[in-house]
């Protein structure tokens, strides 16, 4: 069975969007309003995946200018933005040479944004850009923490791995059990090159429009269809996640306000979210007639139905993941992180999905089938497990 750690890295490696999906700009993409600071010159290492386009659009709407450094695979996504074509993997294509030449010629930026999932990439670029920028914003992950058995704060220990293993990780894919340690090493590389000038964001589960990994989508999509829905554990089990637009807005805020240090970036900011509140919000927002049947974690596990993959978002709050959905975001909240209402995330995610699926099918024959090519379980499997649960009760 695919584990949470395995799926997390697989998601990170496949979250890039096709151009036709990323072009669609929903009205709800507008960031939280606040006065604009002086225009910034921003270098984004990447910028065309899931989170990147939201950051670019939000920041450009506020008057900031971008240079993108990427492989140039989506030239029409930001056709009017300067793009330096290269590769984070040295020896592949032009490598970092085009960017290095710009730096050696005296090019400077106010901020660098890096979303890399390979520590060697961050080590090289942060070192190269140390004197070419004032701030380095690294998008890390809550997986950087050493463990999740208790609530996590920014000062808790991070994951580690032997140097000999780290030396062999220079591209995706790699052994996914090292994902957290890779992110932690990337954080350290950013701070080493930009001491006191690095900003590390540790998002939790990022959800919302344009998420092709569908790590959240299962619930609003399934519940909208109505009928009896298999739901996991106890409705009071805690969950945490954050809308991609809220992450993007906080990244822009961090650049404008020169926020430095580490920030757990998760939601909702006010806390108190549970799997029961999530599915009920999906029911109310979609106007569905869905009913929920709660099967306990052990029953589901015995049938190879686990948290996070087969039952998205949720993890049983016990053992090594007892604190996974108990992360302090107080530091980010004090710095200005805000999270939008859940019904907005549900509504806009479904609006995006409904517009994207016909295009995905036409372009590459993709059909969204939870339990087969996306998190969740098939309707047939759900019905079989529900029948077993009811038979057990009898």
C-alpha positions, 0 to 999 in steps of 0.5 A: 500500500502506498504510504503517506511519505511515498505519496507526498514525494510523488505528488511533489514530482507531478504537481506541474500543470499543463499550460492549458490548465494554468492559463485559466485565471479565476476571479477568486484568484485575487489575493488579499488586498493591502497597500503595495510596497515598492516594486520588487525584482524577483527571480523565480527558480521554476514558477510554472508548477502548482504554487508558482503561477499563483505567486507570480500572478499575485505579485505581478498584480501588485507591481512586482517584476519577475525573471523565471529560470526554468527549462522552458517547457511552458513558454505560453504560460507567462509569455510576457515574463523574462525567462532564462532557459536552463536546468537545475541538473548540471550537465543536462542541457545548458545547466546553470550556465545561463543564470551564472552568466547573468550573475557574473555580468552583475545582474541583481534581484531583490528576492529569489524564490526556490521550490526545489525538492532536491537539496543539491539544486538549492545548495548550488543556486543559493551559493551562486546567488548569495551576492546577487539578491537580498532575500532567498525564499525557500518553499519547504514542507512540514515533512522537514520535521524529524517526526510527527508524533506530537504537535510541531513548532518551528524550533523542533528537530528536522529530518536527517540522512547520511551524507553518503545518501545525500550525495547520491540525490541530484534529481527526481525521482529518488528514495521517497523516504528521504523527502523530509531530510532533503527539504531540511538540507535545502533549508540549511543551504538557503540559510548558509548562503543567505545568513539572516536573509533566508525565508523558509516556508513549511506548508502543510497539505496545499490544496485548491484550484489547479492541484492535479495531484487531487490530494483534496479534490476527492472529498468535494467531488465525491460528496457532490455526487451524493449518496452514502459516503464512506468517511474515515475514523471519527468526525472529530479527528483533526485535519489541517490544509491550506489553500494554495492562494493563501500560501501564495499571498503569504509568500508575497507578503514575506517578500514585501515585508522582508520576513526572515526565518522559518514559518509553518504555513498551514491552515486554518489559521484559527485551528479547529478543523476536523475531518467531520467539518471538512466533509460537512462543508463539502455537503453544504457548499455543493448542496448535496444529499450525501450522508456519511458513514464513519468507519473506524481506522482499524477496520479500514486498515484491515482492508488496506484503506489507509489515511492520506491516499485512500482517505485523502487529507485524513490520518488517524491521530495516533502513533507516529502521525498523532501530531501530523495535523497539530502544527503551530502556525502562530508565528505565521499568523502573527506575521500576517498569514490569513486563510480564506473560508473553506467554502471558497476553497471547495467552490473554486476547486470544483469550478477549476476541476469542472473546467479542466477535466474536459480539456485534460481528456481532449488533450491526453485522454485523462479521466479523473478516477479516484482510487485508480489514477488519483487519491481516494477509492473507487465507487465500487470499492466504497460500496463493498466496504460500506456493505462490510461495515454495515454487516459488521454492525449487524 
